[in-house]
Structures are given as C-alpha cells and as structure tokens.
Amino acid sequence: MVRGLGLLALVLLTASVAFAQEGELSFDARLSGYDYPFPVETYKFRSQEQDLEMAYMYLPPKEDDKAVVTLLHGKNFNGAYWKTTADLLQSLGYGVLMPDQIGFGKSTKAKAYQYSFPAFAQNTKGLLDSLKIDKTIVVGHSMGGMLASRFALLYPDATEKLILVNPIGLENYLQYVQYKDVDFFYQNELKQSPEKIVAYQKKNYYDGQWNDDYEALTEPLVGWVQGPDWNDIAYVNALTYDMIFTQSVIEEFKDFQVPVTLIIGTRDRTGPGRNWMREGVEHELGRYDLLGAQVKARNPDIEVIELSGLGHLPQIESFDLFREAFEMGLK
C-alpha cells in the first residue's frame, strides 16, 4: 500500500533502484489509492460548461480568533505536501485549507479546459465561499505563488495577507525565452520517466541531495507515469505549463492592496524555459539570490525574508528554518 506523507520514513529505498523494481507503483488520474494526510473532501462546481470536482483538505481553526490559511501547491505537487506546515498552523490555532487545483492531485483532470490563474483563483474563491470563509491568509509555493498572487490581486477583500514561498513568476519568462506551444510541452511530458522525475528534482530542488522524504513526494508523479491515464495527464500538464509562460504576474506586484511576505531559499535556481532562451538574450533565469531585491524595488512594502543555503522547497528541506520565517510572515 502506498504511504502518505505522514509515513515518510517508511517509503521506498533509493530512487533509481526502487523505481526499477516497483513497476506496480501506479495511479489513475484521481490518485486513487494514494493516501493524503487528512480527510479529503470534494467541492463540486460547474465551470466552462463542465462539471468539475475539486479535492481539498480542510482543518477548521482551533481558536475562534484565528484565520484560515489557504495553502496553494506548486506544479509538481498536490495539497498533501503541506502536511507539516498544516500541523504547525493547527498547533498555533489556525484553520488550514489545502485544495488541489483542477488538473492536479485528486481533482478533475479536464483536457478541454482553459487553464488560467484567474480561473484557478475564481475556483478557489468558490471553494472558500462554500465553506463560508470570508477572509483568508493565502500562501503559495512555486506555481502556487503565481496563483496566490493572482488571487490577492483579484480578491483583496478576501485576502488577509499574502505569503509567497519560492514562487515562480518573479520574472516574466517570455521576455527571455522562446514561446513554445502546448504540443511542445505535451511531447516533452510523454518522454517522462520515474528516473527523469527523480533526477530533475534531485538536481533542481535539493542541490544533489536525496532522502526518503524527498522521494516520497515524487510518488504521485511516478505513479502517474506508470499508470493507465498517463497520456491524458501529460496533456493536462502541457496545458498548465502554458499558463506559466503566458500569464505573468510580476508586473502587478506594485498593485497589491494587502500585506505581502516573500520567503526565498536563495540557493533556488528554478528558471522555466532556460533550455530555449531567445537568441541574443544573456539574462540568467532563476537567480533567487537576486530576485528578492528586485521584488523589493518593485514594491518596497513587500517584506522579503531570505533563507541562505536553501532551495526551491525550504518547507521540505529545512522546516525549522522555514518555520521561523513563516511565523514572521504570519505575524
């Protein structure tokens, strides 16, 4: 049985060996059989002439005066990887909402859907309304940072504060890279393998380090690649790549009407599109050690907290260091 994030110490052994031996690690499009750390509910709604289902986990506040914190996942993840953060928030009395966006995790994988950050923000607002949550602290990691930013821009009255954790989108990628269409990303996704998934995350997320905790987070992706619905999921993945390149948010950072904290692991070098830079462009994408200052120059009211020596997932790589910065953002 596949373990959830609460049993990270009991996951597979080394990546390449384990995946070669674990051909049975297989998930359908909705991750049936993959355990999430908290009970999963379903928000059913209609969008773009389709009936959709948004999976989510919701932990009500433990103290009446505490807000609900909405945690928005990155592209290669789902709501489950927020477990440790959710446990912290609950210990502090906060409520926690962890949705899987449409196209991700246990939610509907719609192939005929116009994926966009405004649509995701609207879907998330509908989920909040269904739970009678009028105002929330919005936290976004990686791609979830682009979504969280768009949510705060669209719904400032529903946003108590915004916390971004190593978000992508701190650069407008199409200023530097060639445009690639959905077919390009689809063909790239079809070439995915368990070994490639591990190699990418090991190199880009963890500076060449690897352990059971990191490997556990790749299980959904590996199970999809080896599962019955991979062709459909690969196409959905291609659709969601497109919005990262075509729906920039960084130019609007000056327009935030809510308190904003940016937490950056400065070792991060995530730079979507760096393999197809435009001719003559010498800009180095993903210099998170420099991006904090650039964001501050755009909007001096944004609080920037830099975590030296950490990469794209500070909340996974060193939770103690992340916790200190996160609690500062919450306060």
C-alpha positions in Angstrom: 0.0 0.0 0.0 1.3 3.5 -0.9 2.2 5.5 2.1 1.1 9.1 2.7 3.3 11.9 3.8 2.8 11.0 7.5 4.9 7.9 7.0 7.9 9.4 5.1 10.4 7.2 7.0 8.8 4.1 5.6 8.9 4.9 1.9 10.8 3.3 -1.0 14.6 2.9 -0.8 16.9 4.7 -3.3 15.2 6.3 -6.3 16.6 4.6 -9.4 16.7 1.1 -7.8 13.3 1.3 -6.2 11.5 2.7 -9.2 13.0 0.0 -11.4 11.7 -2.7 -9.1 8.4 -1.0 -8.3 6.7 -1.3 -11.6 3.4 -1.8 -9.8 3.5 1.8 -8.4 0.6 3.0 -10.5 -2.1 5.6 -10.0 -5.1 6.6 -12.1 -5.9 10.3 -12.9 -7.5 10.9 -9.5 -4.7 9.3 -7.4 -7.0 6.5 -6.2 -5.1 4.5 -3.6 -2.7 7.4 -2.7 -3.2 8.4 0.9 -3.4 12.1 1.8 -2.5 13.1 5.4 -6.0 14.4 6.3 -9.6 13.6 5.2 -10.3 14.6 1.6 -13.5 16.3 0.7 -14.8 17.3 -2.7 -16.1 20.7 -3.9 -18.4 20.1 -6.9 -19.0 23.1 -9.2 -19.6 24.0 -12.8 -17.1 25.9 -14.9 -16.6 26.4 -18.7 -19.7 24.2 -19.4 -18.2 21.3 -17.4 -19.0 19.6 -14.1 -15.8 19.6 -12.1 -14.6 18.3 -8.8 -12.0 20.0 -6.6 -10.5 17.8 -3.9 -9.4 19.6 -0.7 -8.5 19.1 2.9 -9.9 21.4 5.5 -8.9 21.7 9.1 -11.1 24.3 11.0 -9.5 26.8 13.3 -8.8 25.6 16.8 -9.1 29.1 18.2 -12.0 31.5 17.4 -9.8 34.5 16.7 -7.5 32.7 14.3 -7.8 32.9 10.5 -8.0 30.2 7.9 -4.7 29.8 6.0 -5.2 28.6 2.4 -2.1 26.7 1.2 -1.7 26.6 -2.6 0.5 23.9 -4.1 3.2 24.0 -6.8 3.0 22.4 -10.3 4.8 19.2 -9.4 2.8 18.7 -6.2 -0.6 18.5 -4.6 -2.1 19.6 -1.3 -0.6 16.6 0.6 2.9 18.0 0.7 1.7 20.8 3.1 1.2 18.3 5.9 4.0 19.6 8.2 3.0 23.2 7.6 -0.6 22.3 8.3 0.3 20.6 11.6 2.2 23.8 12.6 -0.7 26.0 11.8 -3.1 23.9 13.7 -0.8 23.9 16.7 -0.9 27.7 16.5 -4.7 27.7 16.4 -5.2 28.5 12.7 -7.5 26.8 10.3 -6.0 25.2 7.2 -7.4 24.8 3.7 -5.4 22.7 1.2 -7.1 22.4 -2.2 -5.9 20.5 -5.3 -6.4 22.7 -8.3 -8.3 21.4 -11.3 -5.7 19.3 -13.3 -3.8 18.4 -10.1 -3.8 15.8 -7.3 -7.1 14.2 -6.7 -9.1 16.8 -8.6 -10.7 16.5 -12.1 -8.2 16.3 -15.0 -10.1 18.3 -17.6 -8.5 18.2 -21.1 -10.9 20.6 -22.7 -10.4 23.4 -20.1 -8.9 26.9 -20.4 -6.4 26.7 -17.6 -5.5 30.1 -16.2 -4.6 31.6 -12.9 -7.7 33.8 -12.8 -9.8 30.7 -13.3 -8.0 28.9 -10.6 -8.4 31.9 -8.3 -12.1 32.0 -9.0 -12.4 28.3 -8.4 -10.6 28.7 -5.1 -12.8 31.6 -4.1 -15.9 29.5 -4.8 -14.5 26.8 -2.5 -13.9 29.4 0.2 -17.5 30.7 -0.2 -18.8 27.1 0.0 -17.1 26.7 3.4 -18.3 30.2 4.5 -14.7 31.5 4.8 -14.9 35.3 4.1 -11.3 36.1 4.6 -8.1 34.0 4.4 -4.3 34.2 4.7 -3.2 33.0 1.3 0.1 31.1 1.0 1.5 30.0 -2.4 4.6 27.9 -3.2 6.2 27.7 -6.6 3.4 27.8 -9.3 1.1 28.2 -6.3 2.8 31.6 -5.8 1.6 32.8 -9.2 -1.9 31.7 -8.3 -1.8 33.2 -4.8 -0.6 36.5 -6.3 -3.5 36.5 -8.8 -6.0 35.6 -6.0 -4.8 38.5 -3.9 -5.0 40.9 -6.8 -8.5 39.8 -7.8 -9.9 39.4 -4.3 -8.1 41.8 -1.9 -11.2 42.0 0.3 -11.0 38.2 0.8 -7.2 38.2 1.4 -6.0 39.0 4.9 -2.3 38.7 3.9 -0.2 37.0 1.2 2.8 34.8 1.8 4.8 33.6 -1.1 7.3 30.7 -0.7 9.9 30.5 -3.5 7.3 31.4 -6.1 8.0 31.1 -9.8 6.9 34.0 -11.9 9.2 36.6 -10.2 10.3 37.1 -13.8 8.3 37.5 -17.0 9.7 34.4 -18.8 8.5 35.4 -22.3 10.8 38.4 -22.1 13.7 36.0 -22.2 12.6 32.7 -23.7 11.1 31.5 -26.9 7.3 30.8 -26.9 6.6 27.0 -27.0 3.1 25.8 -27.7 1.1 23.1 -25.9 2.2 20.4 -28.4 5.8 21.0 -27.4 5.1 20.5 -23.7 2.9 17.5 -24.4 5.7 15.7 -26.3 8.1 16.6 -23.5 5.7 15.1 -20.9 5.3 11.9 -22.9 9.0 11.3 -22.6 8.9 11.4 -18.8 10.1 8.5 -16.7 10.5 7.8 -13.0 14.2 8.2 -13.3 13.9 11.6 -15.0 11.5 12.8 -12.4 13.9 12.0 -9.6 16.9 13.3 -11.5 15.2 16.7 -12.1 14.1 17.2 -8.5 17.4 16.0 -7.1 19.3 18.4 -9.2 17.0 21.4 -9.2 15.3 21.2 -5.8 17.8 19.7 -3.4 21.3 20.6 -4.7 22.1 16.9 -5.5 20.9 15.6 -2.1 18.3 12.9 -1.8 16.5 11.1 1.0 13.3 9.3 1.8 11.3 12.4 2.5 12.2 13.9 -0.9 11.5 10.6 -2.7 8.1 10.3 -1.1 7.0 13.5 -2.7 7.6 12.0 -6.2 5.3 9.0 -5.7 2.2 10.6 -7.3 4.2 11.7 -10.4 5.9 8.3 -10.7 2.6 6.5 -10.2 1.0 8.6 -12.9 3.8 8.0 -15.4 3.4 4.2 -14.8 -0.4 4.4 -14.6 -3.3 3.9 -17.0 -4.1 7.6 -17.6 -0.7 9.0 -18.3 -1.4 10.2 -21.9 -4.3 12.3 -20.6 -2.4 13.6 -17.6 0.6 14.5 -19.8 -1.7 16.7 -21.9 -3.2 18.4 -18.9 0.3 19.0 -17.7 1.1 20.6 -21.0 -1.9 22.9 -20.7 -0.8 24.1 -17.3 2.8 24.8 -18.5 1.4 27.2 -21.0 -0.2 29.5 -18.3 3.2 29.8 -16.5 4.7 31.4 -19.6 1.8 33.4 -20.8 0.2 34.7 -17.6 2.8 36.8 -15.9 2.0 38.4 -12.6 5.3 40.1 -11.6 4.4 43.4 -13.3 1.4 43.7 -11.0 3.3 43.3 -7.7 3.2 47.1 -7.3 -0.6 46.8 -7.2 -1.0 44.6 -4.1 -3.5 46.0 -1.6 -2.7 43.5 1.2 0.4 42.8 3.3 2.8 40.6 1.4 5.7 38.5 2.7 8.1 36.8 0.2 10.2 33.9 1.7 13.1 32.9 -0.5 15.5 30.0 -0.3 18.3 31.8 -2.1 20.0 28.7 -3.5 17.0 28.2 -5.7 17.7 28.4 -9.5 14.3 27.4 -10.9 14.0 29.1 -14.3 11.3 27.8 -16.6 12.4 28.0 -20.2 16.1 28.3 -19.7 16.6 25.5 -22.2 15.1 27.6 -25.0 16.3 31.1 -24.4 15.8 33.7 -27.2 18.7 34.3 -29.4 21.0 37.1 -28.0 19.5 37.1 -24.5 22.1 36.7 -21.8 19.8 37.1 -18.8 20.3 34.3 -16.3 16.9 33.0 -15.2 16.1 31.9 -11.6 18.7 33.8 -9.6 16.7 33.7 -6.4 19.6 35.2 -4.6 19.0 38.4 -6.6 15.2 38.2 -7.2 14.3 39.3 -3.6 16.0 42.7 -4.1 14.3 43.1 -7.5 10.9 42.4 -6.0 11.6 44.9 -3.2 12.5 47.5 -5.8 9.1 47.0 -7.5 7.2 47.3 -4.2 9.2 48.4 -1.1 6.2 47.4 1.1 6.8 43.7 0.4 8.6 42.0 3.3 11.4 39.8 1.9 12.9 37.1 4.1 15.9 35.3 2.6 17.0 31.8 3.7 20.6 31.3 2.8 21.6 27.8 1.7 18.0 26.6 1.0 16.5 25.9 -2.4 13.1 25.6 -4.0 11.3 23.9 -1.2 12.5 25.4 2.1 9.4 24.0 3.9 10.6 20.5 3.0 14.4 20.9 3.0 14.7 22.5 6.5 11.4 23.0 8.2 12.9 24.6 11.3 14.4 27.4 9.3 11.3 27.8 7.2 9.1 27.8 10.3 10.9 30.8 11.8 10.4 32.8 8.6 6.8 31.6 8.1 5.8 32.6 11.6 7.3 36.1 11.0 5.1 36.3 7.9 2.0 35.2 9.8 2.5 37.9 12.4 
